[in-house]
Amino acid sequence: MSEPELKLLQTLVYRECGMFFDERREHFLRDRLQRRLRACRLESFYSYYRLLTSREGRTELAALLENLTINETSFFRNKPQLDLFHKVTLEELLQRKHSARDWNLRLWSAGCSTGQEPYTMAMLVCDALAYFTLRNAPERDLPFAKPLVPPPWKVEILASDISYSALRTAQEGNYSEQQMEPVDYMYRLRYFDKIGEHYSVKQPVKQVVKFDFHNLKTEYLPQGNDVIFCRNVMIYFDEPEQKRLVEKLYRCVTTGGYLFVGHAETLFGLSDKFRMIHQNNGTAYQRDEVQE
Ligand SMILES: C[S@@+](CC[C@H](N)C(=O)[O-])C[C@H]1O[C@@H](n2cnc3c(N)ncnc32)[C@H](O)[C@@H]1O
């Protein structure tokens, strides 16, 4: 592959999804492009570029992007941050909403990969709601068989990704013993069914999570979220693209809502529109007022 061909394809990928392949990751890009070229039985990278930029090439473009994503994830990833989410963020949100008689909770896992992150969010939200309801509603008001989301609360967790195959796996919600390793016994019991060798996410949990395709590079992203998890996604973007993404996420989160980014990611230098909360090694960012 010639340097101009590489640059052309690199720029195309960047324009389409924001992923930036610097010298360290160039080798990976070259390797994946070679594979796709072979799969399409094309002779040159330039003809491959022509295919990608043609109307007929939309499916191949999706396949290429799919091949370039890193889908590494796990249940309960970054425990200190999830403790902060569970014990501080959710508690504050539930109190605030309860006082305002607003029973809707909307969360978004942006770049959800194979589902472990949104299902972890669902388990923690359901737990927090059960505990909150126990303290704030008299037992006699509750139906005998306690639903996962106690009424009048309504919870919707949107989980999105650019990879269709990751979304399919996430929707199926079946995980191996090895993938379940970070999930403790109580969570397994409450939220999973053991079927043969694997664990399957229980139907009521699945009903809380909705999967959809969203490319974070685009302008139109889901609005009105109380909490956004966008973890370990922008590490693959360059700084200008990270800034654009954080600005879009700012518009997607409600006033007083929270943004969680990955362990190796920070909003420092990218945005000053959020207030950082750091407790016991966990970090969150709160959008606390309207700014222009
Ligand atoms: C390393 S995984 C992180 C998964 C999960 N958030 C976590 O922290 O465990 C990154 C995910 O971001 C997705 N992704 C990368 N670029 C994206 C884009 N432009 N729009 C949406 N998702 C993207 C990838 O497909 C991948 O599933």
PDBQT file of the ligand as one rigid body, heavy atoms in Angstrom, charges set to zero:
ROOT
HETATM    1  C1  LIG A 301     -13.196  -0.469  23.894  1.00  0.00    +0.000 C 
HETATM    2  S1  LIG A 301     -14.926  -0.543  23.601  1.00  0.00    +0.000 S 
HETATM    3  C2  LIG A 301     -15.568   0.121  25.127  1.00  0.00    +0.000 C 
HETATM    4  C3  LIG A 301     -16.841  -0.552  25.565  1.00  0.00    +0.000 C 
HETATM    5  C4  LIG A 301     -17.418  -0.033  26.891  1.00  0.00    +0.000 C 
HETATM    6  N1  LIG A 301     -17.822   1.337  26.770  1.00  0.00    +0.000 N 
HETATM    7  C5  LIG A 301     -16.431  -0.200  28.005  1.00  0.00    +0.000 C 
HETATM    8  O1  LIG A 301     -15.823   0.762  28.454  1.00  0.00    +0.000 OA
HETATM    9  O2  LIG A 301     -16.233  -1.336  28.447  1.00  0.00    +0.000 OA
HETATM   10  C6  LIG A 301     -15.166   0.819  22.457  1.00  0.00    +0.000 C 
HETATM   11  C7  LIG A 301     -16.478   0.744  21.687  1.00  0.00    +0.000 C 
HETATM   12  O3  LIG A 301     -16.695   1.982  21.025  1.00  0.00    +0.000 OA
HETATM   13  C8  LIG A 301     -17.270   1.720  19.755  1.00  0.00    +0.000 C 
HETATM   14  N2  LIG A 301     -17.031   2.860  18.861  1.00  0.00    +0.000 N 
HETATM   15  C9  LIG A 301     -15.858   3.268  18.304  1.00  0.00    +0.000 A 
HETATM   16  N3  LIG A 301     -16.059   4.337  17.509  1.00  0.00    +0.000 NA
HETATM   17  C10 LIG A 301     -17.389   4.620  17.586  1.00  0.00    +0.000 A 
HETATM   18  C11 LIG A 301     -18.209   5.607  16.988  1.00  0.00    +0.000 A 
HETATM   19  N4  LIG A 301     -17.724   6.518  16.146  1.00  0.00    +0.000 N 
HETATM   20  N5  LIG A 301     -19.534   5.599  17.280  1.00  0.00    +0.000 NA
HETATM   21  C12 LIG A 301     -20.052   4.673  18.125  1.00  0.00    +0.000 A 
HETATM   22  N6  LIG A 301     -19.326   3.712  18.716  1.00  0.00    +0.000 NA
HETATM   23  C13 LIG A 301     -17.999   3.689  18.444  1.00  0.00    +0.000 A 
HETATM   24  C14 LIG A 301     -16.593   0.438  19.308  1.00  0.00    +0.000 C 
HETATM   25  O4  LIG A 301     -17.335  -0.253  18.332  1.00  0.00    +0.000 OA
HETATM   26  C15 LIG A 301     -16.462  -0.330  20.625  1.00  0.00    +0.000 C 
HETATM   27  O5  LIG A 301     -17.524  -1.221  20.808  1.00  0.00    +0.000 OA
ENDROOT
TORSDOF 0
